[in-house]
Amino acid sequence: ILSDLSSGINAEYGDIIQQNENKIKIINCGLRLFSYSKEAFSKCPYRLLQEGAHFTSTYMGSRFYEVSLDDMIKVLGPDTGVPKHTLKPDLFEKVKDLPTGIVVFYLPPSGIIPGIHCCVYSTENGVKAYITEDEKNHFRLILGLEPLLTKREQKKLDAMETHRKKKIETAARIAAEKEAAEKENKDSNEEENGDNTLEEDKHEEEELAAEDAEGLQGLESED
């Protein structure tokens, strides 16, 4: 496979490098087709990568499947996997007994929509797109679908929601503390006013008693 691909790709890249060897320095050039895999379930130590799926799909044989738009949309949904029995009947018959590993789903071009090659991870009971969040959203936009929230965006929204709840809790606590303080001040003022009223009543009683005493003394002096 690699030799066949090299004959069509590397010659052009070689010309670019040779003609610009004194002008540019290339650190890495080309497409990654495979990546080393340590998965215990796989018989092959390498797995297919999305980056070169449109090249390697030609050699996939029984692991290359042409799918309908509906099935491709299902696979490009939230990263929870798609049960195999929910796929179109003809596709389900083809993938139901697949061993665990990577396959390629291909959506043929239609109108302004280009063909889409998508690496798909197949398990015993389900399939899901084995691509990055950005690649998934790129394909969704091509198909006229809304992009999904990435994990980073979801984490940011969760943090904002947590901050909002904390602000509400803090505002409620401050309001409760303020209400308690106002109630305490009101009770204190009422108690103080009550003490002042008692003192005034006592003072009035003393004045009345003094007037009565003076009146009695006046009567006694007349007698």
Secondary structure, 3 states (H helix, E strand, C coil): CHHHHHHHHHHHHHHHHHHCCCCCCCCCCCCCCEEECCCCCCCCCEEECHHHHHHHHHHCHHHEEECCHHHHHHHCCCCCCEEHHHCCHHHHHHHCCCCCEEEEEEECCECCECCEEEEEEECCCEEEECCCHHHHHHHHHHCCCCCCCCHHHHHHHHHHHHHHHHHHHHHHHHHHHHHHHHHHHHHHHHHHHHHHHHHHHHHHHHHHHHHHHHHHHHHHHHC
